Amino acid sequence: MHNAEKNNSWRPARTASAVQQLRRLLRFRQDEGQIWLGEHRMVLLHAEHLRGLRAELIATLGSRRTQGILFRMGFASGRSDAALVRSLLPEADIETLLHLGPEMHGLQGVVVGSVDKIEFDVAKGHFFCDGSWRKSWESESQLEQFGETFESACFSQTGYASGYATALLGELIVFKEIACMSCGAPVCRIVGRPAAAWGEDDPFVKLLEPHNVGAELIELREQVAELSKQLNVRREQGELIGASKKFCDTLRLLAKAAPSTVTILLTGETGVGKEAFARWVHTNSSRAKGPFVAVNCGAIPEELLESELFGAEAGAYTGSKTARPGRFERADGGTILLDELGELSPAAQVKLLRVLQTGEVERLGGVKTRLVDVRIIAATNANLQEAVAERRFRSDLFYRLNTFPVHVAPLRERRADILPLVDFFLAKAQAKHGKSVSGLSDMAANSLVGHDWPGNVRELENLIERGVLLAPEGGEIGVEHLGLTPATSHRDAIFDQDGLLCEAAASDGDCVDIALTQMKSLDALEKTLIERSLTKSRGNVAAAARMLGLSRAQLDYRIKANGICIARESQTAGKARSKN
């Protein structure tokens, strides 16, 4: 039995070599409108078209039937690609060919795949494979269109892996997705085994059996009802925008507290939308017709904070000629949001505790108490328990406020919310500035989803507004309009004049970095440059010398010193071209 287990820092040399061979076979022929992989024609499709097809299938047929259709399509594609790779690389062994499955998927822009563990014995019919996917196209489509779900979404990708392995091993292999990014997992994980090992009644094995759609209309009605239910849930969100599991969990928790008068403590980083959640609670409570008063305790000077919250009588402080009510009195019959609660002074904390205990407020400089009917929602990005331990915050006040704590997750932990928020902020910014844009480019959307968002929703809104201002009228917002610094550098691939896949031209700094990491010595670098220039010039030494900024004599000397041989036919062709 063959057992191969690899980590991310190692790849068999023969596999890496086969990958390079495969990539060199990809050719673009623009004058004929054709793309070829070896002798097999390929087609480049817009991801938007496939997203639309996938969404329409789900809306029309339901998730389960769509999974079956896409699984079978992927299975056929994987089986075809396995035959293609085997014909292109006839000398490659089974292990190498199996590792080339993820490479083919990556070459097609579908997913970044990794075979983490594989065991197989063709003679005994044994097979086990554990793999992972990053940058899954299907997961990203699911998150963008429907948000996080409780079911895996990579239908065609699991079908592809199944078909690919089946074609190579001559036995029906079925892959299952055991973790999916569309369900909140950091990466997608798959496991493959023979269909017999899963059992003939296994749901994934049954995906290979076509269904009669016309005979199952009753089930379709149930799915439509389920979709309507999901739409109702979205409507209940009101002005809140989100689709991630953590967003929905937070909303469900607040929905339980909204009808009551319980004090809510919202915690979370700056800019996550705590005020938006507080407004939602107010709107969905019995106090919805009353006032909603938001106070940023951190934005008001400490000497004025007490009078702002509780009011002040005439003459209470210098310049105070008339009495005025505080925010608590203005919020009577409604809800008050105390944001940045950790900034309250000790005196303000005492008065707030009294409001919570008795419902009474006392204006600064006054002796009369006033009864107020106010629901309190507190919000903070500080660790109040830590502040209590350090005696900066009263413990009795903390325990009063902490009756119903709700944590609002940062945007980097609910990436499924990013694109729905983008749509909302795009419409808002266009209306504000009287400018129209067609939306985000795919690369811009990808960069937004991949960003860590230290400023959370507030940062996202500002970035979209910037994009609307910088993008051309009626055009797309590109990466350059967002001004995001990429988290990692990417090595792009392009096609040269012969239609061969090659690395894009690097900047001077990149070239130096590549040379330092890949070349063992300066002599090795010189030899590589000379060989590359001779290859590009097809053996024309004079032309190669011009590329390197050397004279013919200088290059001849270095060719001899490095022991470089020039193919005789190349030399002849080079001399013939020189004479002409």
C-alpha positions in Angstrom: 0.0 0.0 0.0 1.2 3.5 -0.9 1.0 6.0 1.9 2.0 9.6 1.2 1.6 12.4 3.8 2.8 15.9 3.0 2.8 19.2 4.8 2.6 22.7 3.3 6.4 23.2 3.1 7.2 20.2 1.0 6.2 18.9 -2.4 7.7 16.0 -4.3 10.1 17.2 -6.9 8.4 15.1 -9.6 5.1 16.7 -8.9 6.5 20.2 -9.1 8.2 19.3 -12.4 4.9 17.9 -13.7 3.1 21.1 -12.7 5.6 23.1 -14.7 5.1 20.8 -17.7 1.3 21.2 -17.4 1.5 25.0 -17.3 3.7 25.2 -20.3 1.0 23.4 -22.3 -1.5 26.2 -21.8 -1.7 28.5 -24.8 -3.8 31.5 -25.8 -4.4 32.1 -29.5 -6.2 35.4 -29.5 -6.3 35.7 -33.3 -8.4 32.5 -33.5 -10.3 33.1 -30.3 -9.1 29.9 -28.8 -7.5 28.6 -25.6 -5.7 25.3 -25.7 -4.3 23.0 -23.0 -2.1 20.7 -25.1 -4.5 19.6 -27.8 -7.7 20.2 -25.8 -9.7 23.3 -26.2 -10.5 25.3 -23.0 -13.1 28.1 -22.4 -12.6 31.1 -20.1 -15.9 32.0 -18.4 -16.9 35.0 -16.3 -17.3 34.0 -12.7 -20.4 36.3 -12.6 -22.1 34.1 -15.2 -21.5 30.9 -13.1 -22.6 32.7 -9.9 -25.9 33.6 -11.6 -26.4 30.1 -12.9 -25.7 28.6 -9.5 -28.1 31.1 -7.8 -30.9 30.4 -10.3 -30.5 26.6 -9.9 -30.8 26.9 -6.1 -33.8 29.3 -6.3 -35.5 27.0 -8.9 -34.6 23.5 -7.8 -33.5 23.9 -4.2 -30.2 23.3 -2.6 -30.3 19.4 -2.6 -31.1 19.1 -6.3 -28.6 21.8 -7.2 -26.0 19.9 -5.3 -26.7 16.8 -7.3 -26.6 18.6 -10.6 -23.3 20.4 -9.9 -21.8 17.3 -8.3 -22.4 15.3 -11.4 -21.1 18.1 -13.6 -18.0 18.3 -11.5 -17.6 14.5 -11.6 -17.7 14.5 -15.4 -15.2 17.4 -15.5 -12.8 15.7 -13.1 -12.9 12.5 -15.0 -12.2 14.3 -18.2 -9.3 16.2 -16.7 -7.8 13.1 -15.3 -7.8 11.5 -18.8 -6.3 14.7 -20.2 -3.5 14.9 -17.6 -2.7 11.2 -18.1 -2.5 11.7 -21.9 -0.3 14.8 -21.5 2.0 13.2 -19.0 2.1 9.5 -19.9 5.2 8.8 -17.8 3.9 10.3 -14.5 3.0 7.8 -11.8 -0.3 7.6 -9.9 0.8 9.6 -6.9 2.0 12.5 -9.2 -1.2 12.4 -11.2 -3.3 12.5 -8.0 -1.4 15.6 -6.8 -2.0 17.2 -10.2 -5.8 17.2 -9.6 -5.7 20.2 -7.2 -3.2 21.9 -9.6 -5.6 21.6 -12.5 -8.4 23.1 -10.3 -6.0 26.0 -9.4 -5.0 26.5 -13.0 -8.7 26.9 -13.8 -9.2 29.5 -11.1 -11.6 27.4 -9.1 -9.8 26.7 -5.8 -6.3 26.4 -4.2 -6.1 22.8 -3.3 -3.8 20.7 -1.1 -3.5 16.9 -0.7 -2.6 16.6 3.0 -2.7 12.8 3.3 -3.2 10.1 0.8 -3.2 6.3 1.0 -3.9 4.0 -1.9 -3.5 0.4 -3.0 -4.9 0.0 -6.5 -4.7 -3.8 -6.4 -6.7 -4.1 -3.2 -9.1 -1.2 -4.0 -8.0 0.8 -1.0 -8.1 4.6 -1.1 -8.1 7.3 1.5 -7.4 11.0 0.9 -7.6 14.0 3.2 -7.3 17.4 1.5 -8.1 21.1 2.0 -9.2 24.0 -0.1 -8.5 27.7 0.2 -10.0 30.5 -1.9 -12.9 28.2 -2.8 -14.9 29.8 -5.6 -18.1 28.0 -4.7 -17.8 29.0 -1.0 -17.2 32.6 -1.9 -20.3 32.5 -4.2 -22.4 31.0 -1.4 -21.3 33.6 1.1 -21.9 36.5 -1.3 -25.3 35.4 -2.4 -26.9 33.7 0.6 -24.6 34.2 3.6 -23.3 31.6 5.9 -25.2 28.3 6.0 -25.2 25.0 8.0 -24.5 22.9 4.9 -21.4 22.7 2.7 -21.5 24.6 -0.6 -18.6 23.2 -2.8 -20.9 21.0 -4.8 -19.0 20.9 -8.2 -15.6 20.8 -6.5 -16.3 17.6 -4.5 -17.8 16.1 -7.7 -14.6 17.1 -9.6 -12.3 15.5 -6.9 -14.5 12.3 -7.0 -14.4 12.1 -10.8 -10.7 12.8 -11.0 -9.7 10.1 -8.5 -12.3 7.6 -10.0 -10.7 8.0 -13.5 -7.2 7.4 -12.2 -7.9 4.5 -9.9 -10.5 2.6 -11.9 -12.9 2.4 -9.0 -15.7 4.8 -7.9 -14.3 7.2 -5.4 -16.5 9.7 -3.6 -15.3 12.8 -1.8 -17.2 14.5 1.0 -16.8 18.0 2.3 -16.5 17.8 6.1 -15.8 21.5 6.7 -16.7 24.5 4.5 -15.9 28.2 4.5 -19.5 28.9 3.8 -20.3 27.4 7.2 -17.7 29.6 9.0 -14.7 27.3 8.8 -11.3 28.9 8.0 -10.7 26.4 5.1 -12.7 23.8 3.3 -11.7 20.2 4.2 -12.5 17.1 2.1 -12.2 13.3 2.6 -12.3 10.8 -0.2 -12.9 7.0 0.1 -14.3 4.3 -2.3 -18.1 4.5 -2.7 -18.3 1.0 -1.2 -16.7 2.2 2.0 -19.2 5.0 2.4 -22.1 2.6 1.7 -24.6 2.6 -1.2 -27.2 4.6 0.9 -24.8 7.4 1.7 -26.2 10.8 0.5 -23.0 11.7 -1.3 -22.9 8.4 -3.2 -26.6 9.0 -4.2 -25.7 12.3 -5.7 -24.4 10.4 -8.7 -28.0 9.3 -9.4 -30.0 11.7 -11.6 -33.4 12.8 -10.2 -36.7 13.2 -11.9 -37.5 16.9 -11.1 -41.0 16.7 -12.4 -42.0 14.0 -10.0 -40.9 16.0 -6.9 -42.9 19.3 -7.2 -44.3 18.9 -3.6 -40.8 19.0 -2.2 -40.1 22.0 -4.3 -43.1 23.8 -2.7 -41.6 23.1 0.7 -38.3 24.6 -0.4 -40.0 27.7 -1.7 -41.7 28.0 1.7 -38.3 27.7 3.4 -36.9 30.4 1.1 -39.8 32.7 2.0 -39.1 32.1 5.7 -35.5 33.1 5.1 -36.6 36.2 3.3 -38.9 37.1 6.3 -35.9 36.7 8.6 -34.0 39.2 6.4 -36.9 41.6 6.6 -36.9 41.4 10.4 -33.3 42.7 10.3 -34.6 46.1 9.5 -31.8 48.5 8.7 -29.2 46.1 10.0 -27.1 44.5 7.3 -25.5 41.1 7.7 -25.5 37.5 6.6 -22.9 35.8 8.7 -23.6 33.2 11.4 -22.2 35.4 14.2 -24.3 38.4 13.0 -27.5 36.2 13.0 -26.6 34.8 16.4 -26.2 38.3 17.8 -29.5 39.4 16.3 -31.3 36.3 17.7 -30.0 37.0 21.1 -31.0 40.7 21.0 -34.5 39.6 19.7 -35.1 37.7 22.9 -34.2 40.8 25.0 -35.9 43.5 22.9 -39.5 43.1 24.1 -38.4 43.4 27.8 -36.9 46.3 29.7 -33.7 44.4 30.7 -30.5 46.4 30.6 -28.3 45.3 27.8 -24.5 45.6 27.7 -23.0 45.6 24.2 -19.3 44.9 23.9 -17.0 44.9 20.9 -14.3 46.7 19.1 -14.7 50.3 17.9 -16.7 50.6 14.7 -18.4 47.1 14.8 -21.9 48.7 14.8 -22.9 48.6 18.5 -25.1 51.7 18.0 -26.9 50.2 15.0 -27.7 47.1 17.1 -28.9 49.3 20.0 -31.3 51.2 17.6 -32.6 47.9 16.3 -33.4 46.8 19.9 -35.3 50.1 20.5 -37.2 49.8 17.2 -38.3 46.3 18.0 -39.3 47.1 21.6 -42.6 48.5 23.1 -40.7 51.8 23.3 -40.3 52.2 19.6 -42.6 55.3 19.5 -40.5 56.9 22.3 -37.2 58.8 21.9 -33.8 57.1 21.2 -31.0 59.1 22.7 -27.4 58.1 22.0 -24.6 59.5 24.2 -20.9 59.0 23.4 -19.4 59.3 26.9 -15.9 59.4 25.5 -16.6 62.5 23.3 -17.9 64.7 26.1 -15.4 66.5 28.3 -15.3 65.0 31.8 -16.4 68.2 33.5 -19.5 68.4 31.3 -20.4 64.8 31.2 -22.4 64.8 34.4 -24.5 67.8 33.4 -25.1 66.3 29.9 -26.4 63.1 31.3 -28.4 64.3 34.3 -29.1 68.0 33.5 -28.2 71.1 35.4 -30.0 73.8 37.3 -29.5 77.5 36.7 -26.2 78.7 38.3 -24.9 75.1 38.7 -21.7 76.2 37.0 -20.2 79.3 35.5 -22.2 80.5 32.5 -25.3 78.4 33.4 -28.1 80.9 33.4 -31.1 78.6 32.8 -31.9 75.1 33.9 -31.8 72.4 31.2 -32.7 68.8 31.2 -30.1 66.1 30.7 -30.1 63.2 28.2 -31.9 60.9 30.7 -34.9 63.3 30.9 -35.0 63.7 27.1 -35.0 59.9 26.8 -38.0 59.5 29.1 -40.4 56.9 27.7 -37.7 55.6 25.3 -34.2 54.3 25.3 -30.8 55.7 26.0 -27.5 54.4 24.7 -24.5 55.0 26.8 -21.6 54.4 24.4 -18.0 54.2 25.6 -19.3 53.6 29.1 -15.8 53.0 30.5 -15.2 56.8 30.3 -17.7 57.7 33.0 -16.2 59.6 36.0 -16.7 58.2 39.5 -19.3 60.8 40.3 -21.3 60.0 37.1 -21.0 56.3 37.9 -22.7 56.9 41.3 -25.6 58.8 39.7 -26.0 56.2 37.0 -26.2 53.5 39.6 -29.0 55.4 41.3 -30.9 55.7 38.0 -30.6 51.9 37.6 -31.8 51.3 41.1 -34.6 53.9 41.6 -35.3 55.4 38.2 -34.5 58.8 39.6 -32.2 61.5 38.3 -30.9 64.6 40.1 -29.7 67.6 38.1 -26.3 69.1 38.8 -26.7 71.9 41.4 -30.2 70.7 42.3 -31.9 69.0 45.2 -35.0 67.7 43.6 -35.2 64.3 42.1 -37.1 63.5 38.9 -38.5 60.1 38.1 -37.7 58.9 34.5 -38.8 55.8 32.6 -35.8 55.0 30.5 -34.4 51.7 29.2 -30.6 51.7 29.3 -28.4 50.1 26.7 -24.7 50.4 27.5 -21.9 49.9 25.0 -18.1 49.7 25.4 -15.0 48.6 23.7 -13.2 48.4 27.0 -12.8 45.4 29.3 -15.1 46.5 32.2 -14.1 43.5 34.3 -10.5 44.6 34.1 -11.5 48.2 35.0 -13.4 46.8 38.0 -10.3 44.9 39.1 -8.2 48.1 38.8 -10.9 50.1 40.7 -11.6 52.4 37.7 -15.2 51.2 37.5 -17.6 50.4 40.3 -18.3 46.7 40.7 -21.9 47.2 41.8 -22.6 49.3 38.7 -20.9 46.7 36.4 -23.1 43.9 37.8 -26.2 46.0 37.2 -25.2 46.8 33.6 -24.1 43.2 32.9 -27.6 41.7 33.2 -27.8 40.8 29.5 -24.3 41.0 27.9 -24.1 40.7 24.1 -20.8 40.6 22.2 -20.7 42.1 18.7 -18.0 40.3 16.7 -15.4 42.3 14.7 -15.9 42.4 10.9 -12.9 40.1 10.3 -14.8 37.3 12.1 -18.0 37.8 10.0 -16.6 38.2 6.5 -19.9 37.1 5.0 -21.3 40.5 6.1 -18.7 42.5 4.0 -20.3 42.3 0.6 -23.9 42.9 1.7 -22.5 46.0 3.6 -20.7 47.1 0.5 -23.9 47.1 -1.5 -25.6 49.3 1.2 -22.7 51.7 1.5 -22.3 51.9 -2.3 -26.0 53.1 -2.6 -25.5 55.5 0.3 -22.3 57.1 -1.1 -23.7 57.4 -4.6 -26.8 59.2 -3.3 -24.7 61.4 -1.1 -22.3 62.5 -3.8 -24.6 62.4 -6.8 -22.4 60.0 -8.6 -23.0 56.6 -10.3 -20.6 53.6 -10.4 -21.3 50.2 -11.8 -20.0 48.4 -8.7 -16.8 46.7 -7.6 -14.4 44.8 -9.7 -13.9 41.1 -8.7 -10.4 41.9 -7.5 -11.6 44.8 -5.4 -14.3 42.7 -3.8 -11.7 40.0 -3.1 -9.4 42.5 -1.5 -12.2 43.8 0.8 -13.2 40.3 1.9 -9.5 39.5 2.7 -8.8 42.7 4.6 -8.5 42.4 8.4 -10.6 45.6 9.1 -9.1 47.1 12.3 -11.7 49.9 12.0 -14.5 47.4 11.3 -17.8 48.6 9.7 -16.9 52.3 10.0 -13.6 51.7 8.1 -15.5 49.8 5.4 -18.0 52.6 4.9 -15.2 55.2 4.6 -13.3 53.1 2.1 -16.4 52.6 -0.1 -17.0 56.4 0.0 -13.4 56.9 -1.1 -13.9 54.4 -3.9 -17.0 56.1 -5.2 -15.2 59.5 -5.3 -12.1 58.1 -7.1 -13.8 55.7 -9.6 -14.7 57.1 -13.0 -18.3 58.1 -13.5 -20.3 54.9 -14.5 -17.2 52.8 -14.1 -16.1 50.1 -11.7 -14.3 50.6 -8.3 -11.0 48.9 -8.7 -8.3 48.0 -6.2 -6.4 51.2 -6.9 -9.5 53.3 -5.9 -9.7 51.6 -2.4 -6.2 52.3 -1.3 -5.8 49.1 0.6 -2.4 47.8 1.3 -2.3 44.1 0.3 -1.7 41.8 3.2 0.6 39.6 1.1 2.3 39.9 -2.2 1.2 37.8 -5.1 3.2 36.3 -7.9 1.0 36.7 -11.0 1.2 34.7 -14.2 0.9 36.0 -17.7 1.3 34.7 -21.2 4.2 35.6 -23.4 4.2 36.4 -27.1 4.2 32.6 -27.9 1.1 32.0 -25.7 3.0 30.3 -22.9 2.3 30.8 -19.3 5.1 32.7 -17.5 5.6 34.8 -14.5 4.8 38.5 -14.8 7.7 40.9 -15.0 8.8 41.7 -11.5 10.0 45.0 -10.2 13.7 45.6 -9.6 13.2 44.8 -5.9 11.3 41.6 -6.6 14.1 40.5 -9.0 16.7 41.0 -6.4 14.6 39.1 -3.8 14.0 36.2 -6.2 17.7 36.0 -7.1 18.8 36.0 -3.4 16.3 33.3 -2.5 16.7 31.0 -5.5 20.3 31.4 -6.6 23.1 29.7 -4.6 25.9 32.1 -5.8 26.6 35.1 -8.0 28.3 32.7 -10.5 25.0 30.7 -10.7 23.1 33.8 -11.3 25.4 34.9 -14.1 25.2 31.5 -15.7 21.4 31.5 -15.5 21.1 35.0 -17.1 23.4 34.0 -20.0 21.5 30.8 -20.6 18.2 32.6 -20.5 19.3 35.4 -22.9 20.6 32.7 -25.3 17.3 30.9 -25.1 15.3 34.1 -25.8 17.6 35.0 -28.7 17.4 31.4 -30.1 21.2 31.0 -29.9 22.0 34.4 -31.4 25.1 35.4 -29.3 25.1 39.0 -30.6 21.5 39.5 -29.7 22.0 37.9 -26.3 25.0 40.3 -25.7 22.7 43.3 -26.4 20.2 42.0 -23.9 22.8 41.8 -21.2 24.5 45.1 -22.1 27.8 43.4 -23.1 29.9 43.3 -26.2 30.0 40.1 -28.3 33.6 39.4 -27.1 32.7 39.9 -23.4 29.8 37.4 -23.8 31.9 34.9 -25.7 34.4 35.0 -22.8 31.7 34.4 -20.2 30.1 31.6 -22.2 33.4 29.7 -22.3 34.2 30.5 -18.6 30.8 29.1 -17.5 31.1 26.1 -19.8 27.8 26.9 -21.6 27.1 24.9 -24.7 25.0 26.4 -27.5 23.1 23.9 -29.6 24.6 23.7 -33.1 21.3 24.3 -34.9 20.8 27.4 -32.8 24.3 28.7 -33.6 23.7 28.1 -37.3 20.3 29.8 -37.2 21.8 32.7 -35.3 24.6 33.1 -37.8 22.2 32.9 -40.7 20.1 35.7 -39.2 23.2 37.8 -38.5 24.2 37.6 -42.2 20.7 38.5 -43.4 
